[in-house]
Amino acid sequence: MQPWFQHSRFGIFLHWGIYSHGIGSESWAFFNGETTWDEYRSQAAHFTASAYDPDSWAKLFAEAGAGYVVLTAKHHDGFSLWDTAQSSWNAKEASPAGRDLIGPYCDALRRHGLKVGLYFSHLDWSHPDYATVFPKKAQAHDHAERHSNPFAYPQNGENPEAWERFLSFHRAQLFELCDRYSPDLLWFDGDWERDADQWRFSELRDQLKARLPQVILNSRMGGYGDYGTPEQAMPVSPPPVDWEFCVTINDSWGYQARDTHHKSPRRCVQILAECAGMGGNLLLDLGPLADGSLQAEQTKVLQEMGAWMKRNSSAIVGTKSGLPAGLHYGPSTFSQDGRRLNLICFAKPEEVVVVRGLMDEPTRAWVLGGGDLPVRRVGGAPWAGLPGTIEITAPNADELSPYATVICLEFAEPPRIYTGSGDAITLNP
């Protein structure tokens, strides 16, 4: 893993394509029979990118506190946002956008100090050679879908030669992205319709790393990726690998006019803090419109997150996982050297903020962006290995954040943590 990934803790996900016309879900609308393939495909006529301003995107994302961005270069429908030489089904040749949209995005991110991520779906439900071999493993949606399985062939037969042609096409598009844009991260999807051997993912990983030695690959590589990608459901306990939680800012990945159920800035800050507290990243998804403009409500959420991050980013960016669950009423993070503990309080602190399990005395306590706070130890028997509790006087009302208040404790050395179940005290000095 590249250090920048764990350091960032916060990334932006963008689902943008012909589905951004807003009448139905991205790719799945035709796959699940909500509309026909021809009707779905006709949305390309509305994909104008007329308001596309990648520099304003990048400026907003950087000010929100994000460290990287991932854009859907190609979703399951096969429509490509760059002028690929492998297919005419792309933004330049098949839509009013009429140009490559990936290059300006990459340039803008780099101008604003952001790492470049590109989403690429392995499967391609528009390519004539894709649905030519059956999966070797059962699928959650195994049904007679002509875009994914070879039901159109006589007697449900397979065509291995066509599958080889598809793999050549798949590699050629990926190598275009690598050679032209040098992404820092490739965010794959769609590996689930064939197994790792059919995709030849071990070989592909070697090929990608040879082209871009520093590139990070997400987990959707049949077991050959670099980090895990839990989706839409926050982990209850930290995954055993580097990880990133991808979640929509409302209920949809791409823009849907009917979906106005946006998460509040407070909730998005909380999700970010929860991810960082477990040593993971948040990849927060937005759905730009077909003209390339961002939804006003989503922009507002990022602006509010940015205001919070301006004061509190040191409790998120560059941190590692904090205390075990139950020692503080909320998430927490440690600085990389382990000497600073950041206590993130979702509820308004009243009277005192209590921390359990700390064997060592803090040398200082303060509210992030504010002043120092009195701190004392209550109860316990440190000489017997029983720490009691640390109580920090609650900050003044004018030092509180409406979304989450961060209280910091500093230690001379990384504190020892007690997670036992208590004991009788047999010696009182």
N, C-alpha and C positions, 0 to 999 in steps of 0.2 A: 504493500500500500504506500502511496505517496503521502507524506506528512500533511500536505495541504488539505486532504480530505477530512481527516479527523479534526484538524484545526478549525475548519469552517463551521461545522455544526449546523449550518443553515444553507439550504439551496432552494432555488425556484424551479418548478417544473412547468412547462408550457405545452399544452396540447393545441396545435394549430394546424388546420388542414381544410379540405373542402367541407367537412362536417361542421366547420365553424360558421356556416350559414345559419345554424341554430335550430334546425327542425327535428333533429334526432341525434341519437348517440353516435359517437365516432366508430366507424367501421361495423360495429355490432348491429346497427339499425337494419342493414340488409341481411347480415348473417342470421339474425334471429327472426327474420321475416316481418319486421315492422314496416319495411318498404321494399321495393324491388331494387335489384342492382342498378337497373337503368335510371330509376328515379333518384337513387342515392348518388350515382355518378353525375347526374345533371347538376348537382350542387356546385360543380367546378366552375360553372358559368358565373357564379356569384363570388368566387374567390378572387377578389380584386387586389388585395394588399395596398389599396389606395391611401390608407392612413398609416401604413407601416413605418415606424420610426424607431429602429433598433437602438439608436443612441438614447432616446428617452426611456425605452425599456431598461437599458443597462443602468442608466443613472438612477432610476427608481429602485431597481433591485439592489444596487450598491448602497443606496441610502437606507434601504430597509435592513441592512446588516447581513445580506446574503454573501456567500463566498463563491458560489458557482451557480450555473443555470443549465438546465437540460431542455432542449427543444426537440419536438417530434420531427426529425428529418423525414421519416417515413413510418406511417402507421400501418395497421393490418390491411387497409384498403389498397396499399401499394402506391398511393399518390406521393410523389417525392417533392420536397420543397427546394431541391436544387436541380439544375439542368443536367441531370444524369444522361450519359451517352447510351445507357443500357435500355432505356424505355422512353417513349414519348409521353407517358402518363406522368407528367411533372408540371410544376408551377409555370415554367417558361413556355412550354408548348401546348398545354392543355387547359390554361386558365387565363383570365384577363390580367393576372399579376404580371405575366410576360417576362419574368426574369428569375435569376437565382436569388433565393431569399436567405440562404444559409451563410454565404460569404459576408454580407453586411452585418448579420447577427454576430458572427465570430469576431469581426473587427471591432464592433462596438463593445462587446464584453471585455475584450483585452484592453481597450482604451480606458475602461473603468476599473481595471484590476481584478476582473472576475474570471474564474476558470470556465472553460468551454465544455459543455456536455452536449452530446447528440444522441437522441433516442432513435433506435432502429429496430423495427419489427423483423424478426427472422422470417416468419411466414409472410406470404403475399397472396391474399385472396383474389387479386386481379390478374395474376400471371398465369398464362395457359399451361405452363409446365409444373405449377406447384402441386395441384391436387392429382398427383399421378402415382403415389405409393401410399399404402395404408400405414397408420401408426403401428408400432410394435407394442404399444402399451395402451390400456384403456383410457379413454378421455372422459372428462366430466360432461362433455356435450357431444358424445359419439352419436351422431345421427346422420341421415342422408343429406348432408350439406355439400352441394356440388363444388363449392369454392375451397373446401378443405380436404375432402376425401374423394378417391377416384370412382365415384358411383356412375359417372357418365361413360365409363369404359365398358365394352361388351362383357357380360357376365361378371361385372365388378372386377375386372382384371386390373393389373398394374402395368406401369410403363417405366421400368428402371432407367432407360435411356433418357426419357424426358426429365426424370428427377435429377440426373446428372447435369442436364442442361440448366435446370433451375439452380442447382448449387453453384454452377459457374457464374450465372447471373447474380446470385446472392453475394458471392465473393467480389465480383467486379464492382458492384455498387458500394460495398463496404470499403474496398480499397480506394475507390474514388473519394469517399469521405475522408479517409486517412490521409491520402496523398495531397488533397486539395486544401483541407482545413486543419489538419493536425489537432484533432480534439484532445482535451485532457482526460475526458471520460466518455466511454461508449456505454450507453444505457440501453440494454437489449430487452426485448419482450418477444412473446410468441414462440418460445422454445418448446412449449408444452404439447404441440401437435405431432411432434416426432421425437424419438429418443436421441441421446447424445451421439450414438454411433451413426444413426441415419444422417444427422447434421454434420458429423465429423468435427465436433467441437474441440477436441484435443488438438487436432491439426489447425483449426481456425485460430485458437488461442495463440499458438506458436507463430502463425503468420501475422497476426495483428501486433504481437509484441515485437516481432522482428522489424515491422514497419515503424511502430511507435513504442519504443522501449518504456517510456514513462506513462503510457496510457493506463487508465484504470478501467476494468471491465466489471459490470455489475453481475449479480448472481445468476441471471437468466441465460446461462450458457451451459445448461445441463450438468452443473457441478464444476465447471471450469472458470467461474468468475472469481472476483476478488473480495466481494462483500455481499451481505444479505440485504434483501429488499422487502421487508414486511409491508403490506399494503392495506390501507384503510382501517386496519384494526391495530391499535397501539399494543406493542408487546407488554405483557404483564411482568415479565422478568427479562433482563437483558439477554439478547441472543449471544451465543458463544463465539461469534465472529464480529468483525467490523460490520456495521449495519447502518441503514438509512430507512426511515419510515416515510413512505410516500402516501400522501393524503390530499384529497381535493379540498379546495377552499369553500366549495358548496357541496352539492351532491353529484356533480358531473365532472368528468375529466376535460372534455371540450365544451365550448359554449353551447348552451341550450336555452333558448328564450324563455322556456317555461320554468327554469330552475332559478329561483331567487332566494333559495335557502342558504344564505352565506353564513359562515362562521363569523363570530364577532372578533375584533382585534384582541380582546381579552382572552378568548378561547385559543386563538392562534399563538399568542404569547405563552399560554399555559402548555400547549402541545410542544412547542419548541423547548421549553424548560424541562418538560418531562423526558423528552428525547435526550437532551444533554445530560440530565441527571442519571440516565442509564448508559451514558457513554456512546450515544448514537447521534445521527443527524436527522433533521427534518427536511424533507423535500416537499415543499408546499406547492400544490398545482393550481394554475390559473388557466382560463380558457379565453384567449383573445378572440375577437370577432373576425369575420371573413375579411374585413378591410384592414386588419392589423391593429386596430385600436384595442386597448384594454378596457374591461368593464369598470365603470366608475366605482362600483362598490368594492371590487377587488383592489383597485388602486388605493382606495381609502384605507382598507385593511393594512396594506403594505406601508403606507405612510404612517399609520399609527404604530405599527410594529417598529418602524424605523425610529420614531420618537422614543419608544421604550428602549430600543437597543443603543441609542446614542448615550444614554445614561448607564445602561446595565450590561453592555456587550461583554465586558470582562468577566461576567459570571457565566457566559455561554461560550464565546469564541475562545478556542485554545485551551479549553478545560478538559478534564476527564471525569468519569463517573464519581458520584458523591457517596454519601452515607448509605448503608443498607436501609431498606424499607423499615419504617417504624421508629427510627431514631429522631426524625424531625417530621413535623406535620406539613409535608410538601417535598418537592424535589430539592436536591442539592448537588453542587459540583465542587471538585477540588481543582486548584491550579495544578499545572503540570509537575511542579516540585512538591506538591502535597502539603504545602505550608499554609495555604489559604483555603478556607472552607466558605463557600457561598451558600447561604440558606435562602431559598426562594419561597416567599410567603404569598400564597394565593389569597388567603383570608386577611382581613385587616388585623394587624398585630394589636392585641389588647393587653395591657399590663406588662406581660413578659413573653418572650419567645423562648421556648424550652427545647433543649437538645439533650438527648440521652446518649450514653455509651462513650463519651469522650474521657479518656483516661488522663489526658494532659491539659494543663491550663493554657488558655489563649492569652497571648500577650497584648492583644488589642481586639476590640469589637467596634464596628461602625456600620451605619447604613450607607449603602452604595449611593454616591452622589450627595451625601449629607455628612453629619457629624458623628463623633464617637459616641458609644453607648456604654453605660455601666453594665458590668457582667459579674456574676458571682456563682459559686458552686453551692448546691443545696443537697444535703444528705449524702449518703454513700459512705464508704470507708476505703479511700484510695490505698491505704497501707495494706488492706486485705484484698485488693484487686476489684473492689466494687466502687464504680465511679460516681454514683448518684446522678444528678442532673446539672447542666449548665443553664442558668437563667439570664437572659439578656433583656434589659429594660426596653420596652417598645419605643420605637421612634416617635417623634412629634408628628402631629397630623399633617403638617406641611412638608414632611419628608417622605410621605407615603406615595406609592404609585397606584393609580386606579386599576392597574392590570396585575402587577405582581411586584412586591417590595423585596429587595435583596439586602440581607444582612450578612456581613462578612466577619469571620473570625480569623485571626492570624496566629500562627504558632511558631515557636523557635525551630521545631522539627515537625515532620508529619506526625499527626497525633495517632496514638494507639487507640483502637476501637474495641470496645467491649460489646459482645452480643450474647452474653450468657443469660441464665435464668435466675440469677441472684443466689444468695446463700446466707446462712447465719453468720454473724460477726462474733468470733470467739476471742478476740483480743481488742481492747480499747486502750490506746496509748494515753 
